[in-house]
């Protein structure tokens, strides 16, 4: 592709680029390709358009010509040549299954999507026989995959250690028979992490994610036992035992839809508990059932901006702060990993409840109309599977028109279902938060630059924050 000399209109620029400023530098983020250009201020103003307060006052059909346009079109051609296709529907066999070994929980968190662990049904445990059958079913549905993964879920799965232990033993025996590798993971509230339980997890290579909501004060507001007592001190003891054995822990926290405390929660977990990966996700309803407000969503975005400022400062001091939300998006931008799906639900990932019924994922369990089958029979409902396969950001609005679509992927289908009644129609406030966090991470990438980011990730195939356009342009301005 050769430079045209008469390349792009302001309207085109607004459909292809997100213009933004970091300190005294100006950038265009090419959101179709996840690439970042540093440009002269006139080009930034041109891309903002005449309706923006800082935008250039020119007709929307004015073209960007001369060396600036030539430099950008040359860079775009280089990007297009190296650009990989977005992820495709993962339908080459089932890769992982969430075993709901416990439809019960010892905590009573009011924001729990699982209704304090019972999913709207009886409080019950999965039997060892059902779990073993589920492992066999997973292996039978996995196609030619060399490995599969079993995720113990609930409720609180560690309330049913008997079934967890028997399942791991059965899976090891089946792996020895077939040669197919089987990995294990558990998501736990952390209240059952005694030495004996940790011995089992470590001896069998079970990955662990602990749910904890940040500082003691924030955690104990909502993550409470049945008698109303906060659970932080119990979780903290288990977390520290796990840290001592594993040298680090992955944690996942929930951001309150009532009074969010993102910044305090993130740094409390990293600095006080020395976790090695922390991710925080918002609850979209308050403890009393009201939907999150726009004002709360904006407070969450502002707090993520403060987290990002501290993240940049720590990276510049030679550290790698384990803020999973920011690292995830930096990695996508760095490696140009375009995502069209929120996750593998209903495709490569499914869930099995205590009765053996199969669902698109752990969050869909018990939802009317979404049962996909039962482990007593091979196969799943292909009509439901097709709905997930077609639920890409390219094939639905408002995602197809959103500049953040290829980093977001559309987020959680079940969140969308709860908010709007359709898996293809996301919650507008979730979208607002996601766009805000993505913009923060794009600016963070610009602040750090590719060399510092390369210290966080493998540097192969890294995009560049290009200053070539600025060097080529010099005194050029749009329209000349």
C-alpha positions as a Markdown table, in Angstrom:
| # | Residue | x | y | z |
|---|---|---|---|---|
| 1 | Unk | 0.0 | 0.0 | 0.0 |
| 2 | Unk | 1.5 | 3.3 | -1.1 |
| 3 | Unk | 0.9 | 6.7 | 0.6 |
| 4 | Unk | -1.9 | 8.5 | -1.2 |
| 5 | Unk | -1.1 | 12.1 | -0.3 |
| 6 | Unk | -4.8 | 12.6 | 0.1 |
| 7 | Unk | -5.8 | 10.1 | 2.7 |
| 8 | Unk | -8.4 | 10.5 | 5.4 |
| 9 | Unk | -11.2 | 12.8 | 6.4 |
| 10 | Unk | -12.0 | 13.9 | 9.9 |
| 11 | Unk | -15.1 | 11.7 | 9.9 |
| 12 | Unk | -13.0 | 8.7 | 8.9 |
| 13 | Unk | -10.4 | 9.5 | 11.6 |
| 14 | Unk | -13.1 | 9.6 | 14.3 |
| 15 | Unk | -14.3 | 6.1 | 13.1 |
| 16 | Unk | -10.8 | 4.6 | 13.3 |
| 17 | Unk | -8.9 | 6.4 | 16.1 |
| 18 | Unk | -9.3 | 7.4 | 19.7 |
| 19 | Unk | -7.3 | 10.7 | 20.1 |
| 20 | Unk | -5.9 | 11.4 | 23.5 |
| 21 | Unk | -3.3 | 13.4 | 25.3 |
| 22 | Unk | -0.8 | 12.4 | 27.9 |
| 23 | Unk | 1.1 | 15.3 | 29.5 |
| 24 | Unk | 2.3 | 17.3 | 26.5 |
| 25 | Unk | 2.2 | 14.5 | 24.0 |
| 26 | Unk | -0.6 | 13.6 | 21.6 |
| 27 | Unk | -1.6 | 10.2 | 20.4 |
| 28 | Unk | -4.0 | 8.3 | 18.1 |
| 29 | Unk | -5.1 | 4.8 | 19.2 |
| 30 | Unk | -6.1 | 2.7 | 16.3 |
| 31 | Unk | -8.7 | 0.6 | 17.9 |
| 32 | Unk | -9.2 | -1.8 | 15.0 |
| 33 | Unk | -5.6 | -2.9 | 15.2 |
| 34 | Unk | -4.8 | -2.0 | 18.9 |
| 35 | Unk | -1.9 | 0.2 | 17.8 |
| 36 | Unk | -0.7 | 3.5 | 19.2 |
| 37 | Unk | 0.8 | 6.5 | 17.3 |
| 38 | Unk | 2.3 | 9.6 | 18.7 |
| 39 | Unk | 1.4 | 12.5 | 16.4 |
| 40 | Unk | 1.8 | 16.3 | 16.2 |
| 41 | Unk | -0.9 | 18.4 | 17.9 |
| 42 | Unk | -2.6 | 19.4 | 14.6 |
| 43 | Unk | -3.2 | 15.8 | 13.7 |
| 44 | Unk | -4.6 | 15.1 | 17.2 |
| 45 | Unk | -6.9 | 18.2 | 16.8 |
| 46 | Unk | -7.9 | 17.0 | 13.3 |
| 47 | Unk | -8.9 | 13.6 | 14.6 |
| 48 | Unk | -10.9 | 15.1 | 17.5 |
| 49 | Unk | -13.1 | 16.8 | 14.9 |
| 50 | Unk | -14.8 | 20.2 | 14.8 |
| 51 | Unk | -17.5 | 19.3 | 17.4 |
| 52 | Unk | -14.9 | 18.8 | 20.2 |
| 53 | Unk | -13.9 | 21.8 | 22.3 |
| 54 | Unk | -10.2 | 21.1 | 21.5 |
| 55 | Unk | -10.9 | 19.9 | 17.9 |
| 56 | Unk | -9.8 | 21.6 | 14.8 |
| 57 | Unk | -12.5 | 23.8 | 13.3 |
| 58 | Unk | -12.8 | 22.5 | 9.8 |
| 59 | Unk | -15.4 | 20.7 | 7.7 |
| 60 | Unk | -15.7 | 17.0 | 8.4 |
| 61 | Unk | -14.9 | 16.1 | 4.8 |
| 62 | Unk | -11.5 | 17.9 | 4.9 |
| 63 | Unk | -8.8 | 15.5 | 4.2 |
| 64 | Unk | -5.5 | 14.9 | 6.0 |
| 65 | Unk | -2.8 | 15.2 | 3.3 |
| 66 | Unk | 0.9 | 15.7 | 3.0 |
| 67 | Unk | 3.7 | 14.0 | 5.1 |
| 68 | Unk | 1.5 | 13.4 | 8.1 |
| 69 | Unk | -1.0 | 11.5 | 6.1 |
| 70 | Unk | 1.7 | 9.7 | 4.2 |
| 71 | Unk | 3.5 | 8.6 | 7.4 |
| 72 | Unk | 0.3 | 7.3 | 9.0 |
| 73 | Unk | -0.9 | 5.4 | 6.0 |
| 74 | Unk | 2.6 | 3.8 | 5.7 |
| 75 | Unk | 2.5 | 2.7 | 9.3 |
| 76 | Unk | -1.1 | 1.4 | 8.9 |
| 77 | Unk | 0.0 | -0.7 | 5.9 |
| 78 | Unk | 2.8 | -2.2 | 8.0 |
| 79 | Unk | 0.4 | -3.0 | 10.8 |
| 80 | Unk | -2.2 | -4.5 | 8.5 |
| 81 | Unk | 0.4 | -6.9 | 7.0 |
| 82 | Unk | 1.3 | -8.2 | 10.5 |
| 83 | Unk | -2.2 | -8.2 | 12.0 |
| 84 | Unk | -3.7 | -11.6 | 13.0 |
| 85 | Unk | -7.3 | -12.4 | 12.8 |
| 86 | Unk | -9.4 | -12.0 | 16.0 |
| 87 | Unk | -10.1 | -15.1 | 18.1 |
| 88 | Unk | -12.5 | -17.6 | 16.6 |
| 89 | Unk | -15.2 | -19.6 | 18.3 |
| 90 | Unk | -13.5 | -22.3 | 20.3 |
| 91 | Unk | -15.5 | -25.3 | 19.2 |
| 92 | Unk | -12.8 | -27.9 | 18.7 |
| 93 | Unk | -14.0 | -29.9 | 21.8 |
| 94 | Unk | -14.7 | -29.0 | 25.4 |
| 95 | Unk | -11.7 | -27.7 | 27.2 |
| 96 | Unk | -12.8 | -27.1 | 30.8 |
| 97 | Unk | -15.8 | -27.7 | 33.1 |
| 98 | Unk | -16.8 | -26.1 | 36.3 |
| 99 | Unk | -18.0 | -28.8 | 38.7 |
| 100 | Unk | -20.5 | -27.4 | 41.2 |
| 101 | Unk | -19.4 | -29.7 | 44.0 |
| 102 | Unk | -21.3 | -27.6 | 46.6 |
| 103 | Unk | -24.5 | -25.7 | 46.2 |
| 104 | Unk | -24.1 | -24.3 | 49.6 |
| 105 | Unk | -21.8 | -21.7 | 51.2 |
| 106 | Unk | -20.9 | -20.7 | 54.8 |
| 107 | Unk | -20.9 | -17.0 | 53.8 |
| 108 | Unk | -23.9 | -14.9 | 53.1 |
| 109 | Unk | -22.6 | -12.2 | 50.7 |
| 110 | Unk | -25.6 | -10.1 | 49.6 |
| 111 | Unk | -24.2 | -9.4 | 46.1 |
| 112 | Unk | -23.7 | -13.1 | 45.3 |
| 113 | Unk | -25.0 | -14.1 | 41.9 |
| 114 | Unk | -25.4 | -17.7 | 43.2 |
| 115 | Unk | -27.9 | -16.5 | 45.8 |
| 116 | Unk | -25.5 | -17.3 | 48.7 |
| 117 | Unk | -24.5 | -20.6 | 47.1 |
| 118 | Unk | -27.8 | -22.5 | 46.4 |
| 119 | Unk | -28.6 | -21.0 | 42.9 |
| 120 | Unk | -32.3 | -20.8 | 43.8 |
| 121 | Unk | -32.5 | -24.5 | 44.6 |
| 122 | Unk | -31.9 | -26.8 | 47.6 |
| 123 | Unk | -28.6 | -26.6 | 49.4 |
| 124 | Unk | -26.9 | -29.8 | 48.3 |
| 125 | Unk | -23.5 | -31.4 | 47.6 |
| 126 | Unk | -22.4 | -33.2 | 44.4 |
| 127 | Unk | -21.7 | -36.9 | 45.1 |
| 128 | Unk | -18.4 | -38.5 | 44.2 |
| 129 | Unk | -20.1 | -40.7 | 41.7 |
| 130 | Unk | -21.6 | -37.7 | 39.8 |
| 131 | Unk | -18.3 | -35.9 | 39.8 |
| 132 | Unk | -16.5 | -38.9 | 38.4 |
| 133 | Unk | -19.1 | -39.2 | 35.7 |
| 134 | Unk | -18.7 | -35.5 | 34.9 |
| 135 | Unk | -14.9 | -36.0 | 34.5 |
| 136 | Unk | -15.6 | -38.9 | 32.1 |
| 137 | Unk | -18.1 | -36.8 | 30.2 |
| 138 | Unk | -15.6 | -33.9 | 29.9 |
| 139 | Unk | -13.0 | -36.2 | 28.5 |
| 140 | Unk | -15.5 | -37.7 | 26.0 |
| 141 | Unk | -16.5 | -34.2 | 24.8 |
| 142 | Unk | -13.0 | -32.9 | 24.5 |
| 143 | Unk | -12.3 | -34.0 | 21.0 |
| 144 | Unk | -8.6 | -34.2 | 20.2 |
| 145 | Unk | -7.5 | -31.8 | 23.0 |
| 146 | Unk | -4.3 | -33.1 | 24.7 |
| 147 | Unk | -5.4 | -31.6 | 28.0 |
| 148 | Unk | -8.6 | -30.5 | 29.9 |
| 149 | Unk | -9.2 | -28.7 | 33.1 |
| 150 | Unk | -11.6 | -29.3 | 36.0 |
| 151 | Unk | -12.6 | -26.3 | 38.0 |
| 152 | Unk | -14.1 | -26.9 | 41.5 |
| 153 | Unk | -16.9 | -24.3 | 42.0 |
| 154 | Unk | -19.8 | -23.5 | 44.3 |
| 155 | Unk | -21.1 | -22.1 | 46.5 |
| 156 | Unk | -18.1 | -22.9 | 48.5 |
| 157 | Unk | -16.5 | -26.0 | 47.0 |
| 158 | Unk | -14.2 | -26.7 | 49.9 |
| 159 | Unk | -17.2 | -27.6 | 52.0 |
| 160 | Unk | -17.2 | -30.8 | 50.0 |
| 161 | Unk | -13.6 | -31.9 | 50.2 |
| 162 | Unk | -14.7 | -35.6 | 50.1 |
| 163 | Unk | -15.9 | -35.1 | 46.5 |
| 164 | Unk | -12.9 | -32.9 | 45.5 |
| 165 | Unk | -10.5 | -35.6 | 46.8 |
| 166 | Unk | -12.3 | -38.5 | 45.0 |
| 167 | Unk | -12.6 | -36.5 | 41.8 |
| 168 | Unk | -8.8 | -35.7 | 41.6 |
| 169 | Unk | -8.0 | -39.4 | 42.3 |
| 170 | Unk | -10.4 | -40.5 | 39.6 |
| 171 | Unk | -9.1 | -37.9 | 37.1 |
| 172 | Unk | -5.5 | -39.0 | 37.7 |
| 173 | Unk | -6.5 | -42.6 | 37.1 |
| 174 | Unk | -8.3 | -41.7 | 33.8 |
| 175 | Unk | -5.3 | -39.6 | 32.7 |
| 176 | Unk | -3.0 | -42.5 | 33.3 |
| 177 | Unk | -5.3 | -44.7 | 31.1 |
| 178 | Unk | -5.7 | -42.2 | 28.2 |
| 179 | Unk | -2.6 | -40.1 | 28.3 |
| 180 | Unk | -4.8 | -36.9 | 28.3 |
| 181 | Unk | -3.6 | -34.4 | 30.9 |
| 182 | Unk | -6.0 | -33.1 | 33.4 |
| 183 | Unk | -5.5 | -29.8 | 35.4 |
| 184 | Unk | -7.4 | -28.6 | 38.4 |
| 185 | Unk | -8.5 | -25.3 | 39.8 |
| 186 | Unk | -10.6 | -24.2 | 42.8 |
| 187 | Unk | -12.3 | -20.9 | 43.4 |
| 188 | Unk | -12.8 | -20.5 | 47.2 |
| 189 | Unk | -13.8 | -17.9 | 49.8 |
| 190 | Unk | -10.7 | -18.8 | 51.7 |
| 191 | Unk | -12.3 | -19.8 | 55.0 |
| 192 | Unk | -11.3 | -23.5 | 54.7 |
| 193 | Unk | -7.6 | -23.1 | 53.9 |
| 194 | Unk | -6.2 | -25.2 | 56.7 |
| 195 | Unk | -2.9 | -27.0 | 56.6 |
| 196 | Unk | -4.4 | -30.3 | 55.6 |
| 197 | Unk | -6.5 | -28.8 | 52.8 |
| 198 | Unk | -3.5 | -26.9 | 51.5 |
| 199 | Unk | -1.4 | -30.1 | 51.5 |
| 200 | Unk | -4.0 | -31.7 | 49.2 |
| 201 | Unk | -4.1 | -28.7 | 46.9 |
| 202 | Unk | -0.3 | -28.5 | 46.7 |
| 203 | Unk | 0.2 | -32.3 | 46.3 |
| 204 | Unk | -2.2 | -32.4 | 43.4 |
| 205 | Unk | -1.2 | -29.1 | 41.6 |
| 206 | Unk | -4.6 | -27.5 | 42.2 |
| 207 | Unk | -4.6 | -23.9 | 41.2 |
| 208 | Unk | -6.3 | -21.6 | 43.7 |
| 209 | Unk | -8.1 | -18.4 | 43.4 |
| 210 | Unk | -9.3 | -16.7 | 46.7 |
| 211 | Unk | -12.2 | -14.3 | 46.8 |
| 212 | Unk | -11.4 | -11.4 | 49.0 |
| 213 | Unk | -12.6 | -7.8 | 48.7 |
| 214 | Unk | -9.6 | -5.8 | 49.6 |
| 215 | Unk | -9.0 | -4.1 | 53.0 |
| 216 | Unk | -10.4 | -5.7 | 56.2 |
| 217 | Unk | -13.0 | -2.8 | 56.4 |
| 218 | Unk | -14.2 | -3.2 | 52.8 |
| 219 | Unk | -14.2 | -7.0 | 52.9 |
| 220 | Unk | -16.2 | -7.3 | 56.2 |
| 221 | Unk | -18.9 | -5.0 | 55.0 |
| 222 | Unk | -20.4 | -7.7 | 52.7 |
| 223 | Unk | -18.4 | -11.0 | 53.0 |
| 224 | Unk | -20.0 | -12.1 | 56.2 |
| 225 | Unk | -20.9 | -15.4 | 57.9 |
| 226 | Unk | -24.5 | -16.4 | 58.5 |
| 227 | Unk | -24.4 | -14.7 | 61.9 |
| 228 | Unk | -23.4 | -11.4 | 60.3 |
| 229 | Unk | -19.7 | -11.5 | 61.5 |
| 230 | Unk | -17.1 | -10.4 | 59.0 |
| 231 | Unk | -14.8 | -13.1 | 57.5 |
| 232 | Unk | -11.6 | -11.2 | 56.8 |
| 233 | Unk | -9.6 | -12.5 | 59.7 |
| 234 | Unk | -10.4 | -16.1 | 58.9 |
| 235 | Unk | -9.6 | -15.6 | 55.2 |
| 236 | Unk | -6.4 | -13.7 | 56.0 |
| 237 | Unk | -5.1 | -16.7 | 58.0 |
| 238 | Unk | -5.8 | -19.0 | 55.2 |
| 239 | Unk | -4.4 | -16.6 | 52.6 |
| 240 | Unk | -1.1 | -16.3 | 54.5 |
| 241 | Unk | -0.8 | -20.1 | 54.9 |
| 242 | Unk | -1.3 | -20.4 | 51.2 |
| 243 | Unk | 1.2 | -17.6 | 50.5 |
| 244 | Unk | 3.8 | -19.3 | 52.7 |
| 245 | Unk | 3.4 | -22.6 | 50.8 |
| 246 | Unk | 3.0 | -21.3 | 47.2 |
| 247 | Unk | 5.0 | -18.1 | 47.3 |
| 248 | Unk | 2.0 | -16.1 | 46.2 |
| 249 | Unk | -1.7 | -16.2 | 45.7 |
| 250 | Unk | -4.2 | -15.2 | 43.0 |
| 251 | Unk | -7.2 | -13.2 | 44.4 |
| 252 | Unk | -10.4 | -11.9 | 42.9 |
| 253 | Unk | -12.3 | -9.1 | 44.6 |
| 254 | Unk | -15.8 | -7.6 | 44.0 |
| 255 | Unk | -16.2 | -3.8 | 43.7 |
| 256 | Unk | -19.2 | -2.6 | 45.6 |
| 257 | Unk | -22.0 | -1.0 | 43.6 |
| 258 | Unk | -22.8 | 1.0 | 46.6 |
| 259 | Unk | -19.6 | 2.7 | 47.9 |
| 260 | Unk | -16.7 | 1.4 | 45.7 |
| 261 | Unk | -13.1 | 1.4 | 47.1 |
| 262 | Unk | -11.0 | 0.2 | 44.2 |
| 263 | Unk | -7.7 | 2.0 | 45.0 |
| 264 | Unk | -7.6 | 1.1 | 48.7 |
| 265 | Unk | -8.6 | -2.5 | 48.0 |
| 266 | Unk | -6.0 | -3.1 | 45.3 |
| 267 | Unk | -3.0 | -1.7 | 47.2 |
| 268 | Unk | -4.1 | -3.3 | 50.5 |
| 269 | Unk | -4.0 | -6.7 | 48.9 |
| 270 | Unk | -0.7 | -6.1 | 47.2 |
| 271 | Unk | 1.1 | -4.3 | 49.9 |
| 272 | Unk | -0.4 | -5.9 | 53.1 |
| 273 | Unk | -1.1 | -9.4 | 51.9 |
| 274 | Unk | 1.6 | -9.7 | 49.2 |
| 275 | Unk | -0.7 | -11.4 | 46.7 |
| 276 | Unk | 0.8 | -12.1 | 43.3 |
| 277 | Unk | -2.3 | -11.3 | 41.2 |
| 278 | Unk | -5.3 | -9.3 | 42.0 |
| 279 | Unk | -8.3 | -8.7 | 39.8 |
| 280 | Unk | -11.3 | -6.6 | 40.8 |
| 281 | Unk | -14.7 | -6.7 | 39.1 |
| 282 | Unk | -17.8 | -4.6 | 39.8 |
| 283 | Unk | -21.1 | -5.9 | 41.3 |
| 284 | Unk | -23.7 | -4.2 | 39.2 |
| 285 | Unk | -26.4 | -4.2 | 41.9 |
| 286 | Unk | -26.2 | -2.9 | 45.4 |
| 287 | Unk | -26.6 | -5.1 | 48.5 |
| 288 | Unk | -30.2 | -3.9 | 48.7 |
| 289 | Unk | -30.9 | -4.8 | 45.0 |
| 290 | Unk | -30.7 | -1.4 | 43.3 |
| 291 | Unk | -28.8 | -1.2 | 40.0 |
| 292 | Unk | -25.5 | 0.7 | 40.0 |
| 293 | Unk | -25.8 | 4.4 | 39.2 |
| 294 | Unk | -23.9 | 6.3 | 36.5 |
| 295 | Unk | -22.3 | 8.3 | 39.3 |
| 296 | Unk | -21.0 | 5.2 | 40.9 |
| 297 | Unk | -19.6 | 3.9 | 37.6 |
| 298 | Unk | -17.8 | 7.2 | 37.1 |
| 299 | Unk | -16.3 | 6.9 | 40.6 |
| 300 | Unk | -15.0 | 3.4 | 39.8 |
| 301 | Unk | -13.4 | 4.8 | 36.6 |
| 302 | Unk | -11.8 | 7.7 | 38.5 |
| 303 | Unk | -10.4 | 5.2 | 41.1 |
| 304 | Unk | -9.0 | 3.0 | 38.4 |
| 305 | Unk | -7.2 | 6.1 | 37.0 |
| 306 | Unk | -5.6 | 6.6 | 40.4 |
| 307 | Unk | -4.6 | 2.9 | 40.5 |
| 308 | Unk | -3.0 | 3.3 | 37.1 |
| 309 | Unk | -1.0 | 6.4 | 38.2 |
| 310 | Unk | 0.5 | 4.4 | 41.1 |
| 311 | Unk | 1.0 | 1.4 | 38.7 |
| 312 | Unk | 3.1 | 3.6 | 36.4 |
| 313 | Unk | 5.1 | 5.0 | 39.3 |
| 314 | Unk | 5.9 | 1.5 | 40.5 |
| 315 | Unk | 6.9 | 0.2 | 37.1 |
| 316 | Unk | 9.2 | 3.1 | 36.6 |
| 317 | Unk | 10.9 | 2.0 | 39.9 |
| 318 | Unk | 11.5 | -1.4 | 38.4 |
| 319 | Unk | 8.6 | -3.3 | 39.9 |
| 320 | Unk | 5.8 | -5.3 | 38.3 |
| 321 | Unk | 2.6 | -4.4 | 40.3 |
| 322 | Unk | 0.3 | -7.5 | 40.0 |
| 323 | Unk | -2.8 | -5.5 | 39.1 |
| 324 | Unk | -4.5 | -8.0 | 36.9 |
| 325 | Unk | -7.1 | -5.7 | 35.3 |
| 326 | Unk | -4.4 | -3.3 | 34.0 |
| 327 | Unk | -1.9 | -6.0 | 33.1 |
| 328 | Unk | -4.6 | -7.8 | 31.0 |
| 329 | Unk | -5.3 | -4.8 | 28.8 |
| 330 | Unk | -1.6 | -3.8 | 28.5 |
| 331 | Unk | -0.9 | -7.3 | 27.3 |
| 332 | Unk | -3.7 | -7.2 | 24.7 |
| 333 | Unk | -2.4 | -3.8 | 23.4 |
| 334 | Unk | 1.2 | -4.9 | 23.5 |
| 335 | Unk | 0.6 | -8.1 | 21.6 |
| 336 | Unk | -2.3 | -6.9 | 19.5 |
| 337 | Unk | -4.6 | -9.6 | 20.9 |
| 338 | Unk | -8.0 | -8.8 | 19.5 |
| 339 | Unk | -10.8 | -10.5 | 21.4 |
| 340 | Unk | -14.3 | -11.0 | 19.9 |
| 341 | Unk | -15.7 | -13.1 | 22.8 |
| 342 | Unk | -16.1 | -12.2 | 26.4 |
| 343 | Unk | -15.1 | -15.8 | 27.4 |
| 344 | Unk | -15.5 | -19.4 | 26.3 |
| 345 | Unk | -18.9 | -19.9 | 27.9 |
| 346 | Unk | -21.1 | -22.3 | 26.0 |
| 347 | Unk | -18.3 | -23.2 | 23.7 |
| 348 | Unk | -15.1 | -24.5 | 25.2 |
| 349 | Unk | -16.2 | -24.0 | 28.8 |
| 350 | Unk | -19.4 | -25.3 | 30.5 |
| 351 | Unk | -20.6 | -26.1 | 34.0 |
| 352 | Unk | -22.1 | -29.2 | 35.7 |
| 353 | Unk | -24.5 | -28.9 | 38.6 |
| 354 | Unk | -24.9 | -31.4 | 41.5 |
| 355 | Unk | -27.6 | -33.3 | 39.5 |
| 356 | Unk | -25.4 | -33.7 | 36.5 |
| 357 | Unk | -27.2 | -31.1 | 34.3 |
| 358 | Unk | -24.9 | -29.1 | 31.9 |
| 359 | Unk | -25.0 | -25.3 | 31.6 |
| 360 | Unk | -23.1 | -22.7 | 29.5 |
| 361 | Unk | -21.0 | -21.7 | 32.5 |
| 362 | Unk | -21.1 | -21.5 | 36.3 |
| 363 | Unk | -23.2 | -18.3 | 36.2 |
| 364 | Unk | -26.0 | -19.8 | 34.0 |
| 365 | Unk | -26.7 | -22.7 | 36.4 |
| 366 | Unk | -30.4 | -22.7 | 37.1 |
| 367 | Unk | -31.4 | -20.2 | 34.4 |
| 368 | Unk | -34.6 | -21.1 | 32.7 |
| 369 | Unk | -34.1 | -22.0 | 29.0 |
| 370 | Unk | -30.3 | -22.4 | 29.3 |
| 371 | Unk | -29.8 | -26.0 | 30.2 |
| 372 | Unk | -27.6 | -27.7 | 27.6 |
| 373 | Unk | -27.8 | -31.3 | 28.5 |
| 374 | Unk | -26.8 | -33.9 | 31.1 |
| 375 | Unk | -23.7 | -35.9 | 31.7 |
| 376 | Unk | -25.6 | -39.1 | 31.4 |
| 377 | Unk | -25.9 | -38.5 | 27.6 |
| 378 | Unk | -23.2 | -37.4 | 25.1 |
| 379 | Unk | -23.4 | -34.0 | 23.4 |
| 380 | Unk | -25.0 | -30.7 | 24.2 |
| 381 | Unk | -27.8 | -28.5 | 22.9 |
| 382 | Unk | -26.2 | -27.2 | 19.7 |
| 383 | Unk | -28.8 | -24.4 | 19.3 |
| 384 | Unk | -27.6 | -22.9 | 22.5 |
| 385 | Unk | -24.0 | -23.4 | 21.5 |
| 386 | Unk | -24.7 | -21.6 | 18.2 |
| 387 | Unk | -26.1 | -18.6 | 20.1 |
| 388 | Unk | -22.8 | -18.3 | 22.0 |
| 389 | Unk | -20.7 | -18.9 | 18.8 |
| 390 | Unk | -22.5 | -16.0 | 17.1 |
| 391 | Unk | -22.3 | -13.7 | 20.0 |
| 392 | Unk | -19.3 | -11.8 | 18.9 |
| 393 | Unk | -18.6 | -8.1 | 19.2 |
| 394 | Unk | -18.6 | -7.8 | 15.4 |
| 395 | Unk | -22.2 | -9.2 | 15.1 |
| 396 | Unk | -24.1 | -7.2 | 17.7 |
| 397 | Unk | -24.8 | -3.6 | 18.7 |
| 398 | Unk | -23.8 | -1.6 | 20.5 |
| 399 | Unk | -20.5 | -3.6 | 20.5 |
| 400 | Unk | -19.9 | -3.4 | 16.7 |
| 401 | Unk | -19.8 | 0.4 | 16.9 |
| 402 | Unk | -17.7 | 0.7 | 20.1 |
| 403 | Unk | -14.0 | 1.6 | 19.9 |
| 404 | Unk | -13.2 | -0.7 | 22.9 |
| 405 | Unk | -14.7 | -3.8 | 21.4 |
| 406 | Unk | -11.5 | -5.7 | 20.6 |
| 407 | Unk | -10.1 | -5.3 | 24.1 |
| 408 | Unk | -13.4 | -5.8 | 25.9 |
| 409 | Unk | -14.7 | -8.8 | 23.9 |
| 410 | Unk | -18.3 | -8.0 | 25.0 |
| 411 | Unk | -17.7 | -9.1 | 28.7 |
| 412 | Unk | -19.9 | -11.5 | 30.6 |
| 413 | Unk | -23.0 | -13.0 | 28.7 |
| 414 | Unk | -24.8 | -13.7 | 32.0 |
| 415 | Unk | -24.3 | -10.1 | 33.2 |
| 416 | Unk | -25.9 | -9.0 | 29.9 |
| 417 | Unk | -28.8 | -11.5 | 30.4 |
| 418 | Unk | -29.5 | -10.3 | 33.9 |
| 419 | Unk | -29.4 | -6.6 | 32.9 |
| 420 | Unk | -31.2 | -6.7 | 29.6 |
| 421 | Unk | -32.7 | -10.1 | 29.1 |
| 422 | Unk | -30.4 | -10.9 | 26.1 |
| 423 | Unk | -26.8 | -12.3 | 26.1 |
| 424 | Unk | -26.1 | -10.0 | 23.1 |
| 425 | Unk | -27.1 | -6.8 | 24.8 |
| 426 | Unk | -24.6 | -5.7 | 27.5 |
| 427 | Unk | -25.4 | -3.6 | 30.5 |
| 428 | Unk | -24.7 | 0.0 | 29.5 |
| 429 | Unk | -23.0 | 0.8 | 32.8 |
| 430 | Unk | -20.7 | -2.2 | 32.5 |
| 431 | Unk | -19.8 | -0.8 | 29.0 |
| 432 | Unk | -19.2 | 2.6 | 30.5 |
| 433 | Unk | -16.8 | 1.2 | 33.1 |
| 434 | Unk | -15.1 | -1.0 | 30.5 |
| 435 | Unk | -14.5 | 1.9 | 28.1 |
| 436 | Unk | -13.2 | 4.0 | 30.9 |
| 437 | Unk | -10.7 | 1.3 | 32.1 |
| 438 | Unk | -9.6 | 0.6 | 28.5 |
| 439 | Unk | -8.9 | 4.3 | 27.9 |
| 440 | Unk | -6.9 | 4.4 | 31.1 |
| 441 | Unk | -4.9 | 1.4 | 30.0 |
| 442 | Unk | -4.2 | 2.9 | 26.6 |
| 443 | Unk | -2.9 | 6.0 | 28.3 |
| 444 | Unk | -0.9 | 3.9 | 30.7 |
| 445 | Unk | 0.8 | 2.2 | 27.7 |
| 446 | Unk | 1.6 | 5.6 | 26.2 |
| 447 | Unk | 3.1 | 6.7 | 29.5 |
| 448 | Unk | 5.3 | 3.7 | 30.0 |
| 449 | Unk | 6.3 | 3.2 | 26.3 |
| 450 | Unk | 7.1 | -0.1 | 24.7 |
| 451 | Unk | 10.4 | -0.6 | 26.3 |
| 452 | Unk | 9.1 | -0.6 | 29.9 |
| 453 | Unk | 6.0 | -2.6 | 28.9 |
| 454 | Unk | 8.4 | -5.2 | 27.3 |
| 455 | Unk | 9.8 | -5.8 | 30.8 |
| 456 | Unk | 6.3 | -6.8 | 31.9 |
| 457 | Unk | 5.7 | -9.2 | 28.9 |
| 458 | Unk | 7.5 | -11.1 | 26.2 |
| 459 | Unk | 8.6 | -8.4 | 23.8 |
| 460 | Unk | 8.1 | -10.4 | 20.6 |
| 461 | Unk | 5.7 | -8.8 | 18.1 |
| 462 | Unk | 5.2 | -5.8 | 20.3 |
| 463 | Unk | 3.5 | -2.8 | 18.6 |
| 464 | Unk | 5.3 | 0.6 | 18.7 |
| 465 | Unk | 4.2 | 3.9 | 20.1 |
| 466 | Unk | 5.4 | 5.4 | 16.8 |
| 467 | Unk | 6.9 | 8.9 | 16.6 |
| 468 | Unk | 7.5 | 8.4 | 12.9 |
| 469 | Unk | 4.5 | 10.4 | 12.0 |
| 470 | Unk | 5.7 | 13.3 | 14.1 |
| 471 | Unk | 9.2 | 13.1 | 12.7 |
| 472 | Unk | 7.9 | 13.0 | 9.1 |
| 473 | Unk | 5.3 | 15.8 | 9.6 |
| 474 | Unk | 7.4 | 18.5 | 11.2 |
| 475 | Unk | 5.6 | 21.6 | 10.4 |
| 476 | Unk | 2.8 | 20.0 | 8.3 |
| 477 | Unk | -0.8 | 20.7 | 9.2 |
| 478 | Unk | -4.0 | 19.1 | 8.1 |
| 479 | Unk | -5.4 | 20.2 | 4.8 |
| 480 | Unk | -2.1 | 21.7 | 3.4 |
